[in-house]
Amino acid sequence: QVQLVESGGGLVQAGGSLRLSCAVSGSPFSTGAIRWHRQPPGKQRELVARIDSTGRTNYADTVKGRFTISRDSTRNTVYLQMNSLKPEDTAVYYCYLYYNGHYWGQGTQVTVSS
């Protein structure tokens, strides 16, 4: 059974940094793309960043230059390094994988204070 478990969220001041982790189990980690999404309070879930099996990355315009997605195949983990955080980055962050179905983690809360 595929499972994704996020960690690393918390409360940080504007301008600060956090690193989120998404541990993946139950699927061949080396195949497929893994995405980070976020859902701000009262808004729809949105794509933040994506990394495919070759390491190619894509970012939402709102986070380009501030966030970095990476993957460690030895740990079956995908990371989201978030720098220069802004209050508008406040959201629940989820990782997502498609592997014969849609799989989401439980989410981790990121709160950025001004």
WONOR-V424341 format. One record per residue. N is the residue number from 1. RES is the residue in three letters. SS is DSSP state (@ for helix, = for strand, . for the rest). PSI is psi in whole degrees, -180 to 180 (999 if undefined). OMEGA is omega in degrees with one decimal (none if undefined). Layout:
N_RES_SS_PSI_OMEGA + N_RES_SS_PSI_OMEGA
This chain:
1_GLN_._132_-179.2 + 2_VAL_._134_175.7 + 3_GLN_=_141_174.7 + 4_LEU_=_129_-178.4 + 5_VAL_=_116_179.2 + 6_GLU_=_153_173.5 + 7_SER_=_168_174.4 + 8_GLY_._-4_178.6 + 9_GLY_._173_179.0 + 10_GLY_=_-167_179.6 + 11_LEU_=_130_-179.2 + 12_VAL_=_152_177.1 + 13_GLN_=_156_176.7 + 14_ALA_._137_-176.6 + 15_GLY_._-11_-178.5 + 16_GLY_._-175_-176.7 + 17_SER_._153_171.2 + 18_LEU_=_153_171.9 + 19_ARG_=_120_176.9 + 20_LEU_=_148_176.8 + 21_SER_=_147_175.5 + 22_CYS_=_106_179.3 + 23_ALA_=_127_-175.1 + 24_VAL_=_133_175.0 + 25_SER_=_156_174.8 + 26_GLY_._5_176.8 + 27_SER_._159_174.8 + 28_PRO_._108_-172.6 + 29_PHE_._-29_-173.8 + 30_SER_._-11_-178.3 + 31_THR_._149_172.4 + 32_GLY_._162_179.1 + 33_ALA_._148_174.8 + 34_ILE_=_139_-175.5 + 35_ARG_=_150_166.0 + 36_TRP_=_132_173.7 + 37_HIS_=_166_172.9 + 38_ARG_=_154_177.6 + 39_GLN_=_102_176.8 + 40_PRO_._160_-179.8 + 41_PRO_._128_176.3 + 42_GLY_._10_-177.7 + 43_LYS_._172_179.6 + 44_GLN_._157_176.3 + 45_ARG_=_140_-177.7 + 46_GLU_=_152_178.4 + 47_LEU_=_135_178.6 + 48_VAL_=_-50_-175.5 + 49_ALA_=_158_-177.7 + 50_ARG_=_143_173.8 + 51_ILE_=_133_-179.3 + 52_ASP_._-175_-173.4 + 53_SER_._-18_178.7 + 54_THR_._-6_-177.3 + 55_GLY_._2_178.2 + 56_ARG_._139_-173.9 + 57_THR_=_154_172.9 + 58_ASN_=_149_-177.7 + 59_TYR_=_150_168.4 + 60_ALA_._148_-178.8 + 61_ASP_._-32_-175.9 + 62_THR_._-17_-177.5 + 63_VAL_._-4_-178.0 + 64_LYS_._135_-179.9 + 65_GLY_._-13_179.9 + 66_ARG_._-35_-177.5 + 67_PHE_=_148_176.7 + 68_THR_=_125_176.2 + 69_ILE_=_140_179.4 + 70_SER_=_165_179.0 + 71_ARG_=_144_178.2 + 72_ASP_=_104_-176.1 + 73_SER_._-25_179.9 + 74_THR_._-24_-179.4 + 75_ARG_._2_-176.4 + 76_ASN_._46_-174.0 + 77_THR_=_141_173.3 + 78_VAL_=_140_-177.9 + 79_TYR_=_154_170.0 + 80_LEU_=_104_176.5 + 81_GLN_=_122_-176.1 + 82_MET_=_116_179.5 + 83_ASN_._164_178.2 + 84_SER_._49_-175.4 + 85_LEU_._146_-179.3 + 86_LYS_._158_177.5 + 87_PRO_@_-33_-179.9 + 88_GLU_@_-5_172.6 + 89_ASP_@_-6_179.0 + 90_THR_._125_-176.1 + 91_ALA_=_170_164.7 + 92_VAL_=_128_-177.6 + 93_TYR_=_133_-177.2 + 94_TYR_=_144_167.0 + 95_CYS_=_155_-172.0 + 96_TYR_=_141_177.7 + 97_LEU_=_139_170.0 + 98_TYR_=_120_175.8 + 99_TYR_._93_-173.6 + 100_ASN_._29_-178.4 + 101_GLY_._171_-177.5 + 102_HIS_=_127_-178.8 + 103_TYR_=_131_177.8 + 104_TRP_=_148_169.4 + 105_GLY_._179_-176.8 + 106_GLN_._-14_178.4 + 107_GLY_._152_175.2 + 108_THR_=_134_-174.7 + 109_GLN_=_131_172.3 + 110_VAL_=_123_178.6 + 111_THR_=_124_-179.1 + 112_VAL_=_118_-178.8 + 113_SER_=_149_-178.7 + 114_SER_._999_none
